[in-house]
Amino acid sequence: MIADVAILDAHMHLWDLSLRKHPWLCGAPIPFRYGDYGAIRRSFSLADYREATSGFDVRGTVYVEAEWDPADPLGETRWVHAIAAREGLPSAMVAQAWLDRDDVEELLAAQAAFPLVRGIRHKPKAAPSPERVEAGVPGSLSCPRFARGFGLLGRYGLSFDLQVPWWHLEEARVLFARHPEVPVILDHTGLPADRSREGLAGWRRAMTRLAELPQVAVKISGLGLPGRPWTVSDNAPIVDTVLELFGVERCMFASNWPVDTLCADFRTIYTGFFEIVRDLTSAQRSALFFDNACRIYRIDPNALPRHGRASGGPPSARTAFLSPSW
């Protein structure tokens, strides 16, 4: 193995474009934070993932919804469960549910009934810059319909994955504070794409405020920068800041494969993570790469392979919260 650390990859995707279920990959290109994403406008299978992670002790994964056709959110969930039943991965799933839908409660109940589903992701409507944030925009975190849907998550035992630029984290903090029963996972480190002094200062202020809420954890992922290689020197200060603000116990590493292949391969990203935290204790490294993801996404570590790579076998059933307070 490249490093003697078990990995539960807390954020990865798969897609089969022959299904014609991903508008952003099959239709006209959309504005994208990494710029041109033509290189990932092809199918990515579990076999591709296993090849990309060869040499690493990947024992499990969390599949995160990949903007499947929103008219058929349960179709993606069925597709992922069929893969897991056949291949033994993914180990858990964050499913799609648009929280401002009229039928959101029915949809949440249906998603929660699938054994691998642990949470929901709905990317809120976001402003292009901090100066253009407006309160109450339909589909945003401060939209009353979105807030109503969010308030239903706890009823169905679902967590929420949040992907939003850091300038919306104050809106998020206000909403989440009203629902401490809903575990939240901030995706992609709060998207610190602007690495200017002012941009990083704004990101740190927003992350500091969000860290006040004990139910929020952070996925350290999505750290690529358009037109730049993924480097330890660029990303170590971001990782160090997140660990300082949230503590090791509320952080976990993830690949965002295959999206982040636009910036670096899995090997570069994970060896970079290993380098950044090499001075932490073995227990802390285990927490960041494996234990925390198991706890936060309610995956029984005893149901995962002890050694070597995750392989075929049936998916594990939904487990109870291992630690609801994190």
DOVOFI-165659 format. One record per residue (C-alpha): x, y, z; residue number from 1. Coordinates in nm, 3 decimals. Example, Ala and Ser with C-alpha at 12.3 -4.5 7.8 and 13.67 -1.06 7.14 Angstrom:
<tornus>
1.230 | -0.450 | 0.780 | 1
1.367 | -0.106 | 0.714 | 2
</tornus>
This chain:
<tornus>
0.000 | 0.000 | 0.000 | 1
0.111 | 0.357 | -0.068 | 2
0.042 | 0.450 | 0.293 | 3
-0.049 | 0.231 | 0.587 | 4
-0.379 | 0.415 | 0.637 | 5
-0.726 | 0.272 | 0.575 | 6
-0.941 | 0.500 | 0.360 | 7
-1.313 | 0.553 | 0.348 | 8
-1.349 | 0.795 | 0.058 | 9
-1.624 | 1.027 | 0.182 | 10
-1.714 | 1.183 | -0.154 | 11
-1.708 | 1.018 | -0.495 | 12
-1.931 | 0.986 | -0.799 | 13
-2.010 | 0.744 | -1.080 | 14
-2.204 | 0.804 | -1.400 | 15
-2.304 | 0.617 | -1.712 | 16
-2.375 | 0.866 | -1.990 | 17
-2.549 | 0.601 | -2.201 | 18
-2.841 | 0.644 | -1.959 | 19
-2.877 | 1.010 | -2.066 | 20
-2.962 | 1.104 | -1.706 | 21
-2.704 | 1.378 | -1.641 | 22
-2.799 | 1.703 | -1.820 | 23
-2.478 | 1.883 | -1.725 | 24
-2.268 | 1.603 | -1.878 | 25
-2.486 | 1.509 | -2.175 | 26
-2.622 | 1.849 | -2.278 | 27
-2.472 | 2.190 | -2.338 | 28
-2.180 | 2.276 | -2.104 | 29
-2.259 | 2.491 | -1.801 | 30
-2.038 | 2.742 | -1.612 | 31
-1.810 | 2.529 | -1.395 | 32
-1.579 | 2.621 | -1.110 | 33
-1.285 | 2.436 | -1.265 | 34
-1.344 | 2.586 | -1.608 | 35
-1.351 | 2.349 | -1.906 | 36
-1.478 | 2.010 | -1.786 | 37
-1.479 | 1.832 | -2.119 | 38
-1.242 | 1.567 | -1.985 | 39
-1.508 | 1.428 | -1.750 | 40
-1.792 | 1.431 | -2.002 | 41
-1.764 | 1.054 | -2.036 | 42
-1.878 | 0.755 | -1.833 | 43
-1.698 | 0.667 | -1.509 | 44
-1.755 | 0.321 | -1.363 | 45
-1.658 | 0.151 | -1.042 | 46
-1.390 | -0.034 | -1.237 | 47
-1.245 | 0.305 | -1.333 | 48
-1.250 | 0.410 | -0.968 | 49
-1.073 | 0.095 | -0.856 | 50
-0.807 | 0.148 | -1.120 | 51
-0.761 | 0.512 | -1.010 | 52
-0.721 | 0.410 | -0.645 | 53
-0.491 | 0.115 | -0.707 | 54
-0.226 | 0.089 | -0.437 | 55
-0.439 | 0.258 | -0.169 | 56
-0.624 | 0.076 | 0.109 | 57
-0.970 | 0.198 | 0.008 | 58
-1.217 | 0.000 | 0.218 | 59
-1.535 | 0.191 | 0.144 | 60
-1.685 | 0.493 | -0.029 | 61
-1.971 | 0.740 | 0.003 | 62
-2.145 | 0.806 | -0.327 | 63
-2.279 | 1.161 | -0.354 | 64
-2.557 | 1.250 | -0.595 | 65
-2.424 | 1.366 | -0.932 | 66
-2.700 | 1.596 | -1.059 | 67
-2.903 | 1.316 | -1.211 | 68
-3.222 | 1.431 | -1.388 | 69
-3.419 | 1.598 | -1.106 | 70
-3.742 | 1.465 | -1.253 | 71
-3.628 | 1.116 | -1.149 | 72
-3.426 | 1.141 | -0.824 | 73
-3.519 | 0.790 | -0.712 | 74
-3.381 | 0.653 | -1.037 | 75
-3.029 | 0.745 | -0.932 | 76
-3.080 | 0.582 | -0.593 | 77
-3.199 | 0.257 | -0.749 | 78
-2.904 | 0.263 | -0.994 | 79
-2.650 | 0.308 | -0.713 | 80
-2.806 | 0.032 | -0.504 | 81
-2.787 | -0.206 | -0.799 | 82
-2.415 | -0.132 | -0.835 | 83
-2.357 | -0.180 | -0.463 | 84
-2.544 | -0.510 | -0.459 | 85
-2.327 | -0.635 | -0.743 | 86
-1.989 | -0.481 | -0.653 | 87
-1.984 | -0.416 | -0.276 | 88
-1.940 | -0.042 | -0.327 | 89
-2.050 | 0.225 | -0.258 | 90
-2.086 | 0.175 | 0.117 | 91
-2.333 | 0.461 | 0.166 | 92
-2.510 | 0.723 | -0.042 | 93
-2.605 | 1.090 | -0.027 | 94
-2.913 | 1.105 | -0.245 | 95
-3.079 | 1.385 | -0.439 | 96
-3.384 | 1.568 | -0.309 | 97
-3.468 | 1.926 | -0.399 | 98
-3.590 | 2.064 | -0.069 | 99
-3.816 | 2.328 | -0.224 | 100
-4.028 | 2.073 | -0.414 | 101
-4.399 | 2.055 | -0.337 | 102
-4.367 | 1.681 | -0.271 | 103
-4.047 | 1.704 | -0.068 | 104
-4.179 | 1.510 | 0.231 | 105
-4.291 | 1.218 | 0.015 | 106
-3.954 | 1.220 | -0.163 | 107
-3.753 | 1.229 | 0.161 | 108
-3.954 | 0.935 | 0.298 | 109
-3.887 | 0.739 | -0.020 | 110
-3.514 | 0.814 | -0.020 | 111
-3.480 | 0.732 | 0.349 | 112
-3.629 | 0.388 | 0.287 | 113
-3.324 | 0.279 | 0.082 | 114
-3.066 | 0.101 | 0.300 | 115
-2.759 | 0.290 | 0.175 | 116
-2.907 | 0.640 | 0.192 | 117
-2.769 | 0.842 | 0.480 | 118
-2.835 | 1.195 | 0.370 | 119
-2.950 | 1.438 | 0.105 | 120
-2.776 | 1.696 | -0.111 | 121
-2.950 | 1.989 | -0.274 | 122
-2.716 | 2.259 | -0.399 | 123
-2.880 | 2.589 | -0.301 | 124
-2.912 | 2.879 | -0.540 | 125
-2.593 | 3.082 | -0.500 | 126
-2.477 | 3.433 | -0.585 | 127
-2.167 | 3.466 | -0.806 | 128
-1.984 | 3.685 | -0.552 | 129
-2.018 | 3.805 | -0.191 | 130
-2.146 | 4.146 | -0.300 | 131
-2.441 | 3.997 | -0.488 | 132
-2.593 | 3.788 | -0.209 | 133
-2.967 | 3.858 | -0.174 | 134
-3.186 | 3.724 | 0.106 | 135
-3.485 | 3.510 | 0.020 | 136
-3.395 | 3.422 | -0.339 | 137
-3.602 | 3.118 | -0.447 | 138
-3.400 | 2.801 | -0.402 | 139
-3.148 | 2.967 | -0.172 | 140
-3.070 | 2.881 | 0.189 | 141
-3.285 | 3.171 | 0.308 | 142
-3.581 | 3.077 | 0.088 | 143
-3.880 | 2.978 | 0.307 | 144
-3.959 | 2.675 | 0.090 | 145
-3.600 | 2.551 | 0.112 | 146
-3.605 | 2.605 | 0.490 | 147
-3.929 | 2.409 | 0.524 | 148
-3.781 | 2.115 | 0.336 | 149
-3.463 | 2.127 | 0.540 | 150
-3.668 | 2.114 | 0.859 | 151
-3.809 | 1.775 | 0.754 | 152
-3.471 | 1.599 | 0.733 | 153
-3.454 | 1.514 | 1.101 | 154
-3.791 | 1.341 | 1.084 | 155
-3.643 | 1.087 | 0.844 | 156
-3.302 | 1.049 | 1.007 | 157
-3.122 | 1.216 | 0.717 | 158
-2.813 | 1.434 | 0.721 | 159
-2.752 | 1.719 | 0.477 | 160
-2.454 | 1.770 | 0.248 | 161
-2.405 | 2.140 | 0.177 | 162
-2.220 | 2.263 | -0.129 | 163
-2.221 | 2.639 | -0.151 | 164
-1.965 | 2.922 | -0.184 | 165
-1.840 | 3.046 | 0.151 | 166
-2.027 | 3.376 | 0.122 | 167
-2.351 | 3.185 | 0.181 | 168
-2.231 | 3.017 | 0.500 | 169
-2.387 | 3.282 | 0.724 | 170
-2.727 | 3.205 | 0.571 | 171
-2.649 | 2.839 | 0.631 | 172
-2.553 | 2.903 | 0.992 | 173
-2.885 | 3.078 | 1.061 | 174
-3.084 | 2.792 | 0.909 | 175
-2.883 | 2.514 | 1.073 | 176
-2.900 | 2.678 | 1.416 | 177
-3.278 | 2.634 | 1.402 | 178
-3.238 | 2.260 | 1.341 | 179
-2.961 | 2.122 | 1.564 | 180
-3.105 | 1.773 | 1.518 | 181
-2.991 | 1.762 | 1.151 | 182
-2.625 | 1.664 | 1.100 | 183
-2.463 | 1.877 | 0.829 | 184
-2.156 | 1.800 | 0.620 | 185
-1.998 | 2.096 | 0.442 | 186
-1.870 | 1.975 | 0.107 | 187
-1.543 | 2.075 | -0.054 | 188
-1.404 | 2.276 | 0.237 | 189
-1.640 | 2.568 | 0.182 | 190
-1.508 | 2.630 | -0.171 | 191
-1.208 | 2.858 | -0.099 | 192
-1.145 | 2.917 | -0.470 | 193
-1.034 | 3.279 | -0.423 | 194
-0.688 | 3.247 | -0.267 | 195
-0.625 | 3.621 | -0.253 | 196
-0.566 | 3.770 | 0.092 | 197
-0.916 | 3.918 | 0.093 | 198
-1.076 | 3.599 | -0.035 | 199
-0.909 | 3.379 | 0.224 | 200
-0.996 | 3.625 | 0.501 | 201
-1.364 | 3.613 | 0.402 | 202
-1.358 | 3.234 | 0.380 | 203
-1.195 | 3.204 | 0.724 | 204
-1.449 | 3.439 | 0.885 | 205
-1.737 | 3.241 | 0.739 | 206
-1.587 | 2.907 | 0.842 | 207
-1.519 | 3.036 | 1.193 | 208
-1.884 | 3.127 | 1.239 | 209
-2.007 | 2.796 | 1.097 | 210
-1.774 | 2.602 | 1.326 | 211
-1.973 | 2.735 | 1.623 | 212
-2.245 | 2.479 | 1.538 | 213
-2.146 | 2.137 | 1.678 | 214
-2.361 | 1.947 | 1.426 | 215
-2.149 | 2.064 | 1.130 | 216
-1.860 | 1.859 | 0.993 | 217
-1.636 | 1.936 | 0.695 | 218
-1.528 | 1.731 | 0.397 | 219
-1.175 | 1.833 | 0.305 | 220
-1.200 | 1.793 | -0.070 | 221
-1.251 | 1.996 | -0.386 | 222
-0.935 | 2.200 | -0.331 | 223
-0.832 | 2.227 | -0.695 | 224
-0.766 | 2.562 | -0.860 | 225
-0.840 | 2.628 | -1.228 | 226
-0.529 | 2.614 | -1.442 | 227
-0.299 | 2.510 | -1.155 | 228
-0.163 | 2.173 | -1.047 | 229
-0.278 | 2.038 | -0.709 | 230
0.007 | 2.107 | -0.466 | 231
0.073 | 2.068 | -0.096 | 232
0.201 | 2.424 | -0.078 | 233
-0.128 | 2.561 | -0.214 | 234
-0.356 | 2.346 | -0.002 | 235
-0.180 | 2.280 | 0.329 | 236
-0.282 | 2.623 | 0.470 | 237
-0.647 | 2.548 | 0.386 | 238
-0.636 | 2.207 | 0.552 | 239
-0.455 | 2.345 | 0.858 | 240
-0.716 | 2.619 | 0.900 | 241
-1.008 | 2.377 | 0.880 | 242
-0.849 | 2.144 | 1.133 | 243
-0.786 | 2.440 | 1.364 | 244
-1.147 | 2.564 | 1.341 | 245
-1.340 | 2.236 | 1.344 | 246
-1.097 | 2.000 | 1.513 | 247
-0.987 | 1.663 | 1.381 | 248
-1.306 | 1.500 | 1.509 | 249
-1.526 | 1.699 | 1.269 | 250
-1.320 | 1.665 | 0.950 | 251
-1.266 | 1.395 | 0.690 | 252
-1.075 | 1.364 | 0.366 | 253
-1.245 | 1.285 | 0.035 | 254
-1.144 | 1.260 | -0.329 | 255
-1.436 | 1.418 | -0.519 | 256
-1.346 | 1.165 | -0.790 | 257
-1.380 | 1.196 | -1.088 | 258
-1.455 | 1.570 | -1.079 | 259
-1.122 | 1.658 | -0.920 | 260
-0.934 | 1.463 | -1.187 | 261
-0.964 | 1.795 | -1.371 | 262
-0.696 | 1.915 | -1.127 | 263
-0.506 | 1.602 | -1.021 | 264
-0.534 | 1.226 | -1.005 | 265
-0.636 | 1.037 | -0.692 | 266
-0.275 | 0.950 | -0.616 | 267
-0.163 | 1.315 | -0.617 | 268
-0.451 | 1.428 | -0.398 | 269
-0.423 | 1.153 | -0.137 | 270
-0.046 | 1.155 | -0.115 | 271
-0.083 | 1.530 | -0.069 | 272
-0.327 | 1.476 | 0.217 | 273
-0.088 | 1.223 | 0.373 | 274
0.196 | 1.477 | 0.351 | 275
-0.007 | 1.760 | 0.502 | 276
-0.102 | 1.560 | 0.814 | 277
0.213 | 1.351 | 0.851 | 278
0.293 | 1.510 | 1.190 | 279
-0.044 | 1.417 | 1.344 | 280
-0.076 | 1.108 | 1.558 | 281
-0.174 | 0.778 | 1.399 | 282
-0.512 | 0.800 | 1.573 | 283
-0.574 | 1.145 | 1.429 | 284
-0.479 | 1.032 | 1.079 | 285
-0.707 | 0.732 | 1.110 | 286
-0.990 | 0.963 | 1.214 | 287
-0.942 | 1.189 | 0.914 | 288
-0.907 | 0.917 | 0.652 | 289
-1.148 | 0.654 | 0.785 | 290
-1.306 | 0.667 | 1.131 | 291
-1.487 | 0.999 | 1.106 | 292
-1.648 | 0.914 | 0.773 | 293
-1.772 | 0.585 | 0.920 | 294
-1.922 | 0.764 | 1.218 | 295
-2.070 | 1.061 | 1.034 | 296
-2.221 | 0.855 | 0.753 | 297
-2.327 | 0.573 | 0.989 | 298
-2.123 | 0.300 | 0.824 | 299
-2.037 | 0.000 | 1.038 | 300
-1.657 | -0.034 | 1.003 | 301
-1.684 | -0.402 | 1.094 | 302
-1.885 | -0.458 | 0.776 | 303
-1.600 | -0.325 | 0.562 | 304
-1.293 | -0.525 | 0.452 | 305
-1.022 | -0.533 | 0.718 | 306
-0.737 | -0.553 | 0.470 | 307
-0.691 | -0.478 | 0.107 | 308
-0.941 | -0.323 | -0.130 | 309
-1.317 | -0.328 | -0.104 | 310
-1.457 | -0.588 | -0.340 | 311
-1.781 | -0.758 | -0.429 | 312
-2.053 | -0.839 | -0.180 | 313
-2.391 | -0.717 | -0.064 | 314
-2.435 | -0.366 | 0.079 | 315
-2.461 | -0.329 | 0.453 | 316
-2.795 | -0.233 | 0.603 | 317
-2.864 | 0.107 | 0.749 | 318
-2.706 | 0.136 | 1.092 | 319
-2.797 | 0.357 | 1.385 | 320
-2.606 | 0.677 | 1.454 | 321
-2.274 | 0.574 | 1.602 | 322
-2.236 | 0.911 | 1.772 | 323
-2.518 | 1.162 | 1.722 | 324
-2.325 | 1.440 | 1.894 | 325
-2.010 | 1.392 | 1.682 | 326
</tornus>
